[in-house]
Amino acid sequence: MFILVFGGIFLLTLIMTPPEILQSERRIPTKFPPLSFETVASAEFMEKFDNYAADSFPCRDSFRTLSSILAFRVFRQTDKSGLYLDSNGAGMFKPIEAESVEQLLKKIRTIAGNLNGISVYYSFIPDKSVYSDKKPPGFDTALLRQILTESPGMEEYTFIDITDELGAGSYYRTDLHWKQTKLAGVLDVLGASMGFDADLSLYSEGYAGELEGVYAGQIALPIGTDSVYYLYNPYLSATYLNEKTMAPEPGPVYNWEKLTGLDAYDFFLSGAQPLVILENDSAASDRELYLFRDSFSSSLAPLLASFYSRIVLIDLRYIDIRTVNRFIEFKPGSDALFLYSTLVINNPDVLLISIYDKLI
């Protein structure tokens, strides 16, 4: 029986074509590693083959679902590989790494120190685990707040804490991102410090479609989908930097084509983009905002545009800070906001800037 079962699985692995993409996990599966004397001698082949075999295993998603059922419903575990499930949906424990935060602050100071005549603000986006009813260990807002405010040099800039303006209902049940329609409190707190009043009465609410977030695929349980609602202002326009031609091109503020892609959250400002410029001719002021951001700001920026006539969204994960200066002129009298989630807070190396870089 042992030989039949494992031999049969082995034969299935040889017969079945590995998937080109792991849809539920939103990643490309590990490819079969090169086989040579050097890769075997160094154990590189065996290590990579383990990952290849796991990604190519027959009925992989079914076994992942069975594993999650056993973990959560049979053995009543609190989490499975860091993923948890509560009444507010799925999430992941995200502890704060102090050294990473300090490295991030060095990069922020490098940029902010060169923004002459510009008011600089910074904040962080709390992970949804902070609001879990299971009180999981992980994202320590008190520790992060302490590091951000007590790090030498940061006293020159204004820290804004938005933690109390969010809750469990502010985030999608199946994803790590926040909901655009739940950010009124965040706008109020930002505005109180930065001197603006975001008028959301100028926006109309619409339904975009359904979102099956990243946690739904990772936890491998049928936890449903989230309805995506958005706030629309007809006066907004967006310009994107084409990464192939390196030329600015007009594009949609809300991209309907992205709703059917791997990540429906890319509906907001077309997802991962190095440089986006939002403009609003009917804004409450003629001020500009430079928003150094990650994916969360894709849904926040259109709301900030009710006040700012021009918002430049800069994602340093996809563009070098020195390249930014070829396209953007930082104007004195403007505002700059550094707003990052755990996507960047614990992984500052993804930002394409050295602490020795200088703005031109």
N, C-alpha and C positions, 0 to 999 in steps of 0.2 A: 504493500500500500504506500509506503514511504517513497519507494522508487517511482511508482506510478504517478503519485501526486506531484512530486518535485520534477520528475522527468517530463510530465505533461506540461507543467508551467514553463519549463525550459524550452520545450518545443514551441509552445505558443509565443514565447518571446522571440524566437527565431522567425516564426511565420508572420506574426503581426508587424505592421509598419509603425514605428514609433511616431507619436504625434508631432506635428511641426511646432505646435505651441500648446502649453498646458493652460487651457482656457480658464479653468477655475482659479488658478494661481497667478495668472497674468505674467507668465515668464516662458522663456524658451527652454525646453528640456536639455539636459546635458548630452552632448554628442559623444559617440563612441570614441574613446581616446586612441591616439596613435600607438600601435604596438611595435616596439623595437627592444633591442637588448638594453639600451640606455634607460627607457621608461620603466622596464621591468626591474632592472637593477636598482633604480632609485625609488622604487615603489610608487612612482607617479601613476603608472598604468592601473595598478590595483585600486588606488585611492579614487581616481576618476571613474573607473569602471563601476565602483560601488554606487556613485551618484547616477551614472548612466542607467544601471540596472534598476535603481529605485524609480527613476523618471519614466522608464520604458516598461514597467511591470504591467502585465495584463490586468485589466479591470482595476487600475490603480485608484481611481476616484471612489469606487465602491468599497475598497478596503480601507481607504482613508475615512469614509463615512462610518464604517463599522468600528474603526478605532475610536472615533469621537463619541459614538453612542456608548461604547464600553466605558470610556473615561468619564463622561458627564452623567450618564443616566444609570449605569450599573454600579460603577465604583464611586460615584458621587464626588469626583475630584473637583477642586476649586478651579483648576486650569489644565490645559493641555499644551505643553510646550510654550507657555507664556500667554496663550489665548484663553480668555474667559468668556462666560456667557451668563448674562443676568437679565432682569426684566426690561432693561433698556437696550438689549441687543448684545452684540459681540464686540470685544475689544482685546487689547493686548497690554500686558504689564510693560511700562517703559520707565525704568529707573533713570535718574539723572546722573550723568557722569561728569563730576566736577572738573576734571582736567579738560574735557571736551568743551565745556562751557567757557572756561578761561581762554581756550584757543579761539573760540568763536568771538569773544569780546576783543581779542587782539586784532582780529580781522575787521571788526566793526570800527574800532578806534583808528585803524589805518585809513579807512575810507572817510569816516566822519571828520578826522583831523584835517582833511584837505577840502572839506566843503565850506569854503570861506563865505561868511555872510548868510549861511543857511541854518535855520533852526533845526536841531537834530533831536529826534525822539526814538525811543526803542521800547519794545515790549516782547512778550512771548505768548504763544497760543497754548493753553493748557491741554494736555492730552485728555481724551474723553474718560479715561480710567479714573481721573480725579473725582468724577461725579457718579461712579458706579455704586450701586446700593450694597455691593459686597465688600466695599472698602478694601480693595486689593492693594498690596504694597506696590510701589512703583513710582509714579511721577510725583516727586516731592516739591510742591509749589513753594513752600517756605524756604527750602534749601536753595532752589533756583533763584528766588527773589533776593535772597541774601547775597548770593554770588554776583548776581547782576548789578546790584546796587552798591556793594562794598568793594568791588574790584577797582584797583587804583586807576584813575583816569576817567571812569564812567560818571563821576560827579559833574562833569562838564555838560552832560547831556541829560535830557528829561526822561525818566522812566515812567511808563504808564502800565498799571496793573489792571487787566481786564478779567481776571479770574472770577470775580463775584458777579459778572454780567452774563455768565454762561452757566448752563446746567446740562443734565443728562439729555434733555429734550432738544438741546441746541445742536446735537450731532446726529448724523444718520445712524440708524440701528445696525446696518451691515457694513459701515465704512468708518474710516478714521476722520473724515472731514466734517466741517460744520455746515449747517443749513443757512443759506443766504437770508431766508425770511426770519431767522431768529437772531439777527445781529443788531437790532435797534439799540440794545443796551451797550454793546461794544462801541457803536458809533457815538453814543452819548458820552462815554468815558473818554474816548479819543478826542472828541470835540472839546470837552471841558479843558483838556490840557493843551491842545493844539490851536484852540481859538476858532472853532468853526461849529456850525449848526447844520447837520445833515437833514434836509427836508425830504422825508420819504413819501410825503403826500404827492410828490411829483411822479411817483412810480406806480405802475399797475402790476398786479400779481397775475402770474400765469402758471399753468401746469405744463411741464416739459415731457415727462415720461417716468419710467421706472429705472431705478439704479440698484444693481446687485453689487454691493461694495466688496472691497478687497478682503474684509474679514469673513464674508460669507464663503468665499472660495477657500480661505485658509482653514477655517474651522470645519469645513466639509459636512455641514448639517443643513437641512432645509429650513432656514430661518426667515425666508421670504425676501422681499425687496423693499426699497424705500421709494416713496413718491418724491420726485424732484420738482419743487416750485421755485420760481424765479421772479425777480422784480425788474420791470422793464421801463426804461426811460427813452422815448423816441429821439431825444436830442443827443444821445451818446453816439460816438463813432470811435472805431478802433483801427490802429495801424500796427502791423506786425513786421518784425525784421525777418526777411526770408534768409534762412541759414545757408541756402545754396548760392543765391545771387548776391547776398549781403546788401540787399536793397529793401527799403521800407515799402510795404504793400498794404492796401486797405483790406480789412477782414471783418467778420461779424463779431459783435460783442458776445452773443450767444450762438454757439455753433451746433445746429441741429444734427449735422452729420455725425458728430461725435457721440451722440446718444446711443448709437448702435455699435460703437467700438468696444474695445476691451474695458475702458474705464468711462462710464457715463458722466463722471464728474468733469471730464474734459469739455463738457457742454459749456462750462464757464470759461470764456476767453481762450477757447481751443486748447486747453491743457498746457502741457510743458512748452513754454516759449521763452527764449532768451531775453527779448526786449519787446514790450508792448506799450503803446502810447494811447491813452484814452483821452478824448477831448469832448467838452460839453460847452457849446456856444451860449447856452442859457444858464450856466452855472452862477451861483450866488456871488462869486468873486472871480478875479482874474489871477488868483494865486496858483502856483504850481506845486506839485508834490512828487518827490522821488521816493518810490516805495521799493525797498530792497526786500524781496519776498521769496516764499515758496508757493506751493500749489494752493494753500488756503486763501491767499489774497486774490485769487482769480474770481472768487465770488464776493469778496469785500470791496474791491476797487470800484466796481460800477456804482456802488452806493456812495462811496467817498466823492465820486464825480458830481454829486448834486451840489457840492460846494466848490471843489477845485475845478478850474477850467481846463487844466491839463494835468494828467497823472502819468508819470513814466514808471512802468513796472519793470524792475531789473531783477532777473533771476540769475545769480552768479553761479548756479550749478551748470549753466549752459552757455555762458559768455564770460570771457575774461574781463576784469574791470578796466584794463587798458584799452580793450576793444570798445567798451561802452563809450569812451571819450571821443571816439571817431564819429559817433552819431548823436551824442547828447551834450548840450552845453548847460552846465549847472549854474543857474542864475541866482545871484544874491537876492535875499528877500523871500526865497521859497522855503518850503519845509521838506525834511527828509525823515522817513520812518523806516526803521529796521524791525520787521515783524516776522518771527520764525517759530516754527513748531518743532516737535522732537525729530522730524525728518532731517533737520539741520542742526538743532541744538546738540544732539549727541553724535553728529557726524559732520563737524565743520570742515573736514578735508574736502568735502564735495564742492565747497565754494572756490571758484577759480580766482583766488587772490592770495598773494604772499604778503606776509606782514612787512615785507620790504618794498612792496609796490607803492608807487606814487601816482596820484591823479595828475593829469596834464591840464 
